[in-house]
Amino acid sequence: MASIQDLRRYAPTVVEPADFDRFWRDTLDAARGRPVLVDVRPHRTDLRLVDTWDVTFAGFAGDPVRAWYTRPAGVDAVLPAVVEYAGYGRGRGLPHERLTWPAAGYAHLLMDNRGQSGLHGAGDTPDPHGAPGGPWPATWGILAPHDYHYRRLITDAVRAVDAVRALPGVDPARVAALGNSQGGGLALAVAGLCDDLAALLSTAPFLCDVQRGIELTDAAPYGEIARYLAVHRQVEEAVRHTLSYVDGVTFARRATAPAHFGIGLRDNVCPPSTGFAAYNQYGAANGREGTPPRELHTYPFNGHEGGEAWQVERQLRWLDPLLRPATDDATR
């Protein structure tokens, strides 16, 4: 295991395609050619302190993507919002499973993961786009950047921010992106693609320094890509080319929002060095604007679970002065 001193200095030069910015600009422009909100309807939860809506928004290629929108019950005031992204193989689940952020006074949108339901959690959004690749989500369409599953999922993640900004009772200038593992990687991509994001909270992010990640661990999801390449030896160059379009380090370099990171130093799912690669270069491409404020908490004796509730407590205390939900009198 690398020393913490080495990790804090680790800033690899990742492969960055010459057309990276154009690739994502064209992808997002195409997605934003449609109205973002498809359907918003109240959802009964039998919880008295929060209100929930079942939201459908237009994601990649206009595909319907499901989400839960939850906020403090009976509060009509305009609120800051947290958009949360779920981990690998999980979906949006049930609305009462993730109540931390609405309980703290935020509007909260939890995005479903297209096509990933059933691996570790439930969801309601299919991924209708087929392309050559392996049997796992991390390998779907992996032979070409335009076909890759994560092109679609990252586009959905950006559109989730568009969707929450279009919902009534949300301050569009006070929106944060949050996630753990795959969700942390999606939040990081959003921070690199949305230059007006108010804050990023990313824990144990997947898809960072990804070319090295697939060499470091056999644990899924990186291990699924490695297992695919173990069978399909002849496509390594194509796979690595595709992965270069979704590397969290490249997104991190373009980010402008204040950022909060968390990493378990014994993580064998998303190796610590890969998260440090993103953190250490966060905002590095901003030039004269400088590096945005950022902080990182490490957990020396924890793996992929990281700080769990301790990390959430730190996130709550860090985000409050940035978005200040408590300043809305109606939420006191």
C-alpha positions in Angstrom: 0.0 0.0 0.0 1.4 3.4 -1.0 2.2 5.9 1.8 -0.2 8.8 2.4 2.7 11.1 1.5 3.0 9.4 -1.9 -0.8 9.4 -2.4 -0.9 13.2 -1.8 1.7 13.7 -4.5 0.2 11.3 -7.0 -0.9 13.2 -10.2 -0.6 11.0 -13.2 -0.9 12.2 -16.8 -4.0 10.3 -18.0 -4.8 9.8 -21.6 -7.0 12.7 -22.8 -8.5 12.4 -26.3 -8.0 15.5 -28.5 -11.8 15.7 -29.1 -12.8 15.1 -25.5 -14.5 18.4 -25.0 -16.3 18.3 -28.4 -17.4 14.7 -27.7 -19.2 15.7 -24.6 -20.4 19.0 -25.9 -22.1 17.3 -28.8 -23.5 14.5 -26.6 -25.0 17.0 -24.2 -26.3 19.3 -26.9 -28.2 16.4 -28.5 -29.7 15.4 -25.1 -30.7 19.0 -24.3 -32.6 19.3 -27.5 -35.7 17.9 -25.7 -37.7 19.2 -22.7 -36.1 17.7 -19.6 -39.2 16.9 -17.5 -41.4 14.1 -18.8 -43.6 13.4 -15.8 -43.8 14.5 -12.2 -46.4 12.9 -9.9 -46.9 12.7 -6.1 -45.9 9.4 -4.5 -47.4 8.1 -1.3 -44.7 7.1 1.2 -46.7 7.2 4.5 -43.9 9.4 5.9 -45.2 12.6 7.5 -42.0 14.7 7.5 -41.2 14.5 3.8 -43.1 14.8 0.5 -42.0 12.7 -2.5 -42.7 12.8 -6.2 -42.0 10.1 -8.8 -40.1 12.0 -11.5 -39.3 10.9 -15.1 -36.9 13.0 -17.1 -35.4 12.8 -20.6 -31.9 11.5 -20.4 -29.5 10.3 -23.2 -31.3 10.2 -26.6 -34.5 11.3 -24.8 -34.8 8.0 -23.0 -37.1 8.2 -19.9 -35.0 8.1 -16.7 -36.7 7.7 -13.3 -35.9 9.5 -10.1 -37.3 10.2 -6.7 -37.7 13.9 -5.7 -38.1 14.4 -2.0 -38.2 17.5 0.2 -39.3 18.6 3.7 -43.1 18.2 4.0 -45.3 21.3 3.6 -42.3 23.5 2.8 -43.1 25.9 -0.1 -39.9 27.9 0.2 -37.3 27.7 -2.6 -34.6 25.3 -1.4 -31.1 24.3 -2.4 -30.9 20.8 -3.9 -28.7 17.8 -3.7 -28.7 15.4 -6.7 -27.6 12.0 -5.7 -26.2 9.2 -7.9 -26.4 5.5 -6.8 -23.6 3.0 -6.8 -22.8 0.3 -9.4 -25.5 -2.3 -9.9 -28.0 -0.3 -7.8 -31.1 1.7 -8.8 -33.2 4.3 -7.1 -34.8 1.7 -4.8 -37.6 3.0 -2.6 -38.0 6.6 -1.6 -37.7 6.1 2.1 -34.2 4.4 1.8 -32.3 7.7 1.4 -33.6 10.5 3.6 -30.5 12.2 5.0 -30.6 15.2 2.7 -34.3 16.0 2.8 -34.1 15.6 6.6 -31.4 18.2 6.5 -33.6 20.7 4.7 -32.6 20.1 1.1 -34.6 19.2 -2.0 -33.2 15.9 -3.0 -33.3 14.1 -6.4 -32.1 10.5 -6.5 -31.4 9.3 -10.0 -32.0 5.8 -11.2 -29.2 3.9 -13.0 -30.3 2.8 -16.4 -30.1 -0.9 -17.0 -28.3 -1.7 -13.7 -31.2 -2.8 -11.6 -31.0 -6.2 -10.0 -27.3 -6.5 -9.3 -27.3 -5.0 -5.9 -30.5 -2.9 -5.7 -33.8 -2.2 -7.4 -34.5 0.3 -10.2 -37.0 1.1 -12.9 -35.0 2.5 -15.9 -33.9 0.2 -18.7 -31.0 0.8 -21.0 -32.4 0.1 -24.5 -29.2 0.7 -26.5 -27.4 -2.5 -27.4 -23.8 -2.6 -28.7 -20.9 -5.1 -28.7 -19.2 -5.7 -25.4 -19.2 -7.9 -22.3 -22.1 -9.1 -20.1 -21.6 -6.5 -17.3 -22.7 -2.8 -17.3 -19.1 -1.7 -17.1 -18.5 -3.5 -20.4 -21.6 -2.7 -22.3 -20.6 -1.0 -25.6 -17.0 -0.7 -24.5 -15.5 -1.1 -27.9 -16.5 2.4 -29.1 -16.9 5.7 -27.1 -20.2 6.6 -28.7 -21.6 3.1 -27.8 -20.4 2.9 -24.2 -22.8 2.5 -21.4 -21.1 5.3 -19.4 -21.6 7.8 -22.2 -25.3 7.3 -21.6 -25.2 7.2 -17.8 -23.0 10.3 -17.5 -25.4 12.1 -19.9 -28.3 11.0 -17.6 -26.4 12.4 -14.6 -26.0 15.8 -16.2 -29.7 15.8 -17.3 -30.6 15.0 -13.6 -29.1 18.4 -12.7 -31.1 20.0 -15.5 -34.3 18.2 -14.2 -33.9 19.3 -10.6 -33.4 22.9 -11.7 -36.7 22.7 -13.6 -38.7 21.5 -10.6 -40.7 24.0 -8.6 -39.3 25.1 -5.3 -35.6 24.6 -6.2 -33.0 27.3 -6.4 -31.1 26.5 -9.6 -28.0 28.4 -8.4 -27.7 26.1 -5.3 -27.4 22.6 -6.7 -24.8 20.0 -5.4 -23.9 16.7 -7.0 -23.2 13.7 -4.6 -22.4 10.1 -4.8 -20.3 7.1 -3.6 -18.3 4.7 -5.8 -19.9 4.7 -9.2 -22.1 7.5 -7.9 -19.0 9.4 -6.9 -17.6 9.0 -10.4 -20.9 10.3 -11.9 -20.9 13.3 -9.6 -17.3 14.0 -10.5 -18.2 13.9 -14.2 -21.1 16.2 -13.6 -18.7 18.7 -11.9 -16.5 18.6 -15.0 -19.4 19.1 -17.4 -21.5 21.7 -15.5 -19.5 24.8 -14.8 -22.2 26.3 -12.7 -22.5 23.5 -10.1 -22.6 24.8 -6.5 -20.7 21.9 -4.9 -19.4 18.4 -5.4 -19.4 15.6 -2.8 -17.6 12.5 -4.1 -16.6 9.4 -2.0 -14.5 6.5 -3.3 -15.1 7.5 -6.9 -15.1 4.9 -9.6 -13.7 5.6 -13.2 -10.7 7.7 -12.0 -7.3 6.9 -13.5 -9.2 4.1 -15.1 -6.4 2.9 -17.3 -4.5 2.0 -14.2 -7.6 0.9 -12.2 -8.2 -2.0 -14.5 -4.6 -3.2 -13.8 -4.7 -2.8 -10.0 -7.7 -4.8 -8.8 -9.8 -7.9 -9.7 -12.8 -6.6 -7.8 -15.8 -5.4 -9.8 -16.4 -3.1 -11.6 -12.7 -2.7 -12.7 -12.3 -6.5 -12.5 -15.2 -7.0 -14.9 -13.3 -5.0 -17.6 -10.2 -7.0 -16.9 -12.1 -10.3 -17.2 -13.5 -9.1 -20.5 -10.0 -8.3 -21.8 -8.7 -11.7 -20.5 -11.0 -13.3 -23.0 -11.0 -10.7 -25.8 -7.2 -10.0 -25.9 -7.3 -8.4 -29.3 -9.5 -5.4 -28.3 -7.4 -3.9 -25.5 -6.5 -0.8 -27.6 -10.1 -0.1 -28.4 -11.2 -0.6 -24.8 -8.6 1.8 -23.5 -9.5 4.3 -26.1 -13.2 4.2 -25.0 -12.2 4.5 -21.3 -10.3 7.6 -22.0 -13.5 9.5 -22.7 -15.0 8.7 -19.2 -11.9 9.1 -16.9 -12.8 11.0 -13.8 -9.4 12.7 -13.7 -10.1 14.4 -17.0 -13.5 15.6 -15.7 -11.9 16.7 -12.4 -9.3 18.9 -14.1 -12.2 20.8 -15.7 -14.3 21.2 -12.5 -15.0 24.6 -10.9 -17.2 23.8 -7.9 -16.0 23.5 -4.3 -15.4 19.8 -3.6 -15.5 17.4 -0.7 -13.8 13.9 -1.1 -13.6 10.8 1.0 -11.3 7.8 0.5 -10.7 4.5 2.4 -7.0 3.7 2.2 -7.7 0.0 2.2 -10.2 0.2 -0.7 -9.7 -2.8 -3.1 -12.7 -1.8 -5.3 -11.7 1.7 -6.2 -8.0 1.7 -5.3 -7.0 4.8 -3.2 -4.5 6.1 -5.7 -7.1 6.4 -8.4 -9.2 8.7 -6.2 -6.2 10.7 -5.2 -5.4 11.1 -8.9 -8.7 13.0 -9.3 -8.4 15.0 -6.1 -4.8 16.1 -6.7 -5.7 17.4 -10.1 -9.1 18.8 -9.3 -9.6 22.1 -11.1 -6.1 22.0 -12.6 -7.3 23.1 -16.0 -9.0 26.3 -14.8 -5.9 28.4 -15.6 -6.2 31.9 -14.2 -9.4 31.1 -12.3 -7.3 28.9 -10.0 -8.1 25.7 -8.1 -11.5 25.7 -6.5 -11.7 25.0 -2.7 -11.5 21.3 -1.9 -10.9 19.0 1.0 -10.3 15.3 1.4 -10.9 12.9 4.4 -9.1 9.6 4.5 -9.9 6.5 6.5 -6.7 4.5 7.0 -8.3 1.3 8.2 -11.4 1.2 6.0 -12.0 -0.2 2.5 -14.6 0.7 0.0 -17.1 1.6 2.7 -14.9 4.5 3.7 -16.2 6.7 6.5 -19.8 5.7 6.1 -21.9 7.7 8.7 -18.8 9.7 9.8 -18.2 10.8 6.2 -21.9 11.8 5.9 -21.6 13.9 9.0 -18.6 15.7 7.6 -20.5 16.2 4.3 -23.5 17.8 6.1 -21.3 20.2 8.0 -19.2 21.1 5.0 -22.2 21.7 2.6 -24.3 23.8 5.0 -22.3 27.0 4.8 -22.1 26.7 1.0 -25.9 26.2 0.4 -27.3 27.2 3.8 -30.7 25.5 3.8 -31.2 26.7 7.4 -31.4 30.3 6.2 -34.8 29.4 4.8 -37.1 30.3 7.7 -39.8 27.9 6.5 -37.4 24.9 7.1 -36.5 25.8 10.7 
